[in-house]
Amino acid sequence: MSNNGGGALPWVIGGAIAAVFTPVILFIGVSGGSAGAEPAAPGTGALDPGSVPPQFLPWVLKAGSMCPEVAAPVIAAQIEAESNWGPDRVSPVGAQGLSQFMPGTWQTWGRDDDGNGRASPFDPGDAIMAQGRYDCYLAGEVTRYKNQGRASGPTLDLTLAAYNAGPGAVEQYGGMPPYQETQGYVARIKSLIPKYESVDDPGGGGGQLPAGKQMAMPLAGNPPVTSPYGWRMHPTLGVRKLHTGIDFGAASGTPVLAARAGTVTFAGWQTGYGNRVEISHGTIDGKQIVTTYNHQSAIRVSVGQKVQAGTQVGLVGSTGYSTGAHLHFEVKQNGEYVDPAPWLGIG
C-alpha cells in the first residue's frame, strides 16, 4: 500500500518487512516514450463474477466502474495481492483491511460506503470503494505527469506503482520507481489479472472443430509434443509408468483451450496433476469421452459450465508433479485413458 508521499514503504507482498530498499531496475515491461496512445491495458475486460468471493462481488463491480483505467479485474487482482481477500488483515507496518490502507491515507479516501454508520478500512465495502477512488485519482495523476512529459510508461503500471510507493515516487523517477518491492508489486498484480477477467472463446475456435478431426488442439497454433502417450520413466517419481496423455510444450500463462464442446465436471487441485480441469463430451461413437487439462497455473472455468471448442479453460503452468511449464492433455474413453493423438489427428 502507498504512503502517499513518494517513497517506498518497508512492505513486501506476503507480509515481510524489508529494512532497506536497494534500487534495482527489474524491467517488467514498462516502456519509454511519450504519453499518448498505448496498447490496451490488461484488465480492461469484463470481470468473471465467479472469480470473486460473492460477498465482495457487488463492491468490486462498483469500484471497477469508477474510471476506465482501473477496471474490476484490476481491483480484484490488487485485493488478492494486498490481502488475499482477508478483510481483517493488518500488515507489520500497520496497513489495514482488504485494500491495505495506511491510517493517514485512509483519512483522505475512506468513506462510509456501506452505510453502517462508520467509515472503516475493515469494512469490505468501504475498503474496496476507497481503493477504487484512490486508484482512479492516481491514474489521473500519472496521466497528467505523462501529458506534461514528466513520466513515461503504461498508465496501469504507473498507477499501481503509485499505489504502492506514492505518486511522488513516479514523478521523481519519471516513471516506474527503481524499487524492487514496487516493481514486484506491479508484476504480481498484472500476473493475477487474467484470473479475474471474463473470457468468451478467446482461442478463436468459435465452437468449430478442424475439418476431418474429432478434437481441436488444446493450445493455439501447432505446439510441440514434448512427451507422447505411452510407457516411460516418470521424470519426478523415478518409476516406470504409463504416461496417460500427451505433453505439449508452452510458456507459462499460455491459454489452454477446450478440445471440443462439453460440460466441465471437475475444476480444481489434484495431487500429481496440480490444477486440473475435466470436461465431459458425452457419447461419441458409442463411447463416453472426457478430456483433461493438467498442471495449469490458473483455472478459468467452473464445474457445470458449458464450453465450446476453443473456450479458454485455464493457463499453462507447472503445478503438481511437473518439471517445467507444459500442458498434460488426456482423453478418457469409457473411463480408461487412451492415446489422444488419434482424437487430435496428429502423429
Secondary structure in CASP SS format (residue, H / E / C, confidence):
PFRMAT SS
TARGET T0000
AUTHOR 0000-0000-0000
METHOD secondary structure of the structure
MODEL  1
M C 1.00
S C 1.00
N C 1.00
N C 1.00
G C 1.00
G C 1.00
G C 1.00
A C 1.00
L C 1.00
P C 1.00
W C 1.00
V E 1.00
I C 1.00
G C 1.00
G C 1.00
A E 1.00
I C 1.00
A C 1.00
A C 1.00
V C 1.00
F C 1.00
T C 1.00
P E 1.00
V C 1.00
I C 1.00
L C 1.00
F C 1.00
I C 1.00
G C 1.00
V C 1.00
S C 1.00
G C 1.00
G C 1.00
S C 1.00
A C 1.00
G C 1.00
A C 1.00
E C 1.00
P C 1.00
A C 1.00
A C 1.00
P C 1.00
G C 1.00
T C 1.00
G C 1.00
A C 1.00
L E 1.00
D C 1.00
P H 1.00
G H 1.00
S H 1.00
V C 1.00
P C 1.00
P C 1.00
Q C 1.00
F C 1.00
L H 1.00
P H 1.00
W H 1.00
V H 1.00
L H 1.00
K H 1.00
A H 1.00
G C 1.00
S C 1.00
M C 1.00
C C 1.00
P C 1.00
E C 1.00
V C 1.00
A C 1.00
A H 1.00
P H 1.00
V H 1.00
I H 1.00
A H 1.00
A H 1.00
Q H 1.00
I H 1.00
E H 1.00
A H 1.00
E H 1.00
S H 1.00
N C 1.00
W C 1.00
G C 1.00
P C 1.00
D C 1.00
R C 1.00
V E 1.00
S C 1.00
P C 1.00
V C 1.00
G C 1.00
A C 1.00
Q E 1.00
G C 1.00
L C 1.00
S C 1.00
Q C 1.00
F E 1.00
M C 1.00
P H 1.00
G H 1.00
T H 1.00
W H 1.00
Q H 1.00
T H 1.00
W H 1.00
G C 1.00
R C 1.00
D C 1.00
D C 1.00
D C 1.00
G C 1.00
N C 1.00
G C 1.00
R C 1.00
A C 1.00
S C 1.00
P C 1.00
F C 1.00
D C 1.00
P H 1.00
G H 1.00
D H 1.00
A H 1.00
I H 1.00
M H 1.00
A H 1.00
Q H 1.00
G H 1.00
R H 1.00
Y H 1.00
D H 1.00
C H 1.00
Y H 1.00
L H 1.00
A H 1.00
G H 1.00
E H 1.00
V H 1.00
T H 1.00
R H 1.00
Y H 1.00
K H 1.00
N H 1.00
Q C 1.00
G C 1.00
R C 1.00
A C 1.00
S C 1.00
G C 1.00
P C 1.00
T H 1.00
L H 1.00
D H 1.00
L H 1.00
T H 1.00
L H 1.00
A H 1.00
A H 1.00
Y H 1.00
N H 1.00
A H 1.00
G C 1.00
P H 1.00
G H 1.00
A H 1.00
V H 1.00
E H 1.00
Q H 1.00
Y H 1.00
G C 1.00
G C 1.00
M C 1.00
P C 1.00
P C 1.00
Y E 1.00
Q H 1.00
E H 1.00
T H 1.00
Q H 1.00
G H 1.00
Y H 1.00
V H 1.00
A H 1.00
R H 1.00
I H 1.00
K H 1.00
S H 1.00
L H 1.00
I H 1.00
P H 1.00
K H 1.00
Y H 1.00
E E 1.00
S C 1.00
V C 1.00
D C 1.00
D C 1.00
P C 1.00
G C 1.00
G C 1.00
G C 1.00
G C 1.00
G C 1.00
Q C 1.00
L C 1.00
P C 1.00
A C 1.00
G C 1.00
K C 1.00
Q C 1.00
M C 1.00
A C 1.00
M C 1.00
P C 1.00
L C 1.00
A C 1.00
G C 1.00
N C 1.00
P C 1.00
P C 1.00
V E 1.00
T E 1.00
S E 1.00
P C 1.00
Y C 1.00
G E 1.00
W E 1.00
R E 1.00
M E 1.00
H C 1.00
P C 1.00
T C 1.00
L C 1.00
G C 1.00
V C 1.00
R E 1.00
K E 1.00
L E 1.00
H E 1.00
T C 1.00
G C 1.00
I E 1.00
D E 1.00
F E 1.00
G E 1.00
A C 1.00
A C 1.00
S C 1.00
G C 1.00
T C 1.00
P E 1.00
V E 1.00
L E 1.00
A C 1.00
A C 1.00
R C 1.00
A C 1.00
G E 1.00
T E 1.00
V E 1.00
T E 1.00
F E 1.00
A E 1.00
G E 1.00
W E 1.00
Q E 1.00
T C 1.00
G C 1.00
Y C 1.00
G E 1.00
N E 1.00
R E 1.00
V E 1.00
E E 1.00
I E 1.00
S E 1.00
H E 1.00
G E 1.00
T E 1.00
I E 1.00
D C 1.00
G C 1.00
K E 1.00
Q E 1.00
I E 1.00
V E 1.00
T E 1.00
T E 1.00
Y E 1.00
N E 1.00
H E 1.00
Q E 1.00
S C 1.00
A E 1.00
I E 1.00
R C 1.00
V C 1.00
S C 1.00
V C 1.00
G C 1.00
Q C 1.00
K E 1.00
V E 1.00
Q C 1.00
A C 1.00
G C 1.00
T C 1.00
Q E 1.00
V E 1.00
G E 1.00
L E 1.00
V C 1.00
G E 1.00
S C 1.00
T C 1.00
G C 1.00
Y C 1.00
S C 1.00
T C 1.00
G C 1.00
A C 1.00
H E 1.00
L E 1.00
H E 1.00
F E 1.00
E E 1.00
V E 1.00
K E 1.00
Q E 1.00
N C 1.00
G C 1.00
E E 1.00
Y E 1.00
V E 1.00
D C 1.00
P H 1.00
A H 1.00
P H 1.00
W H 1.00
L H 1.00
G C 1.00
I C 1.00
G C 1.00
END
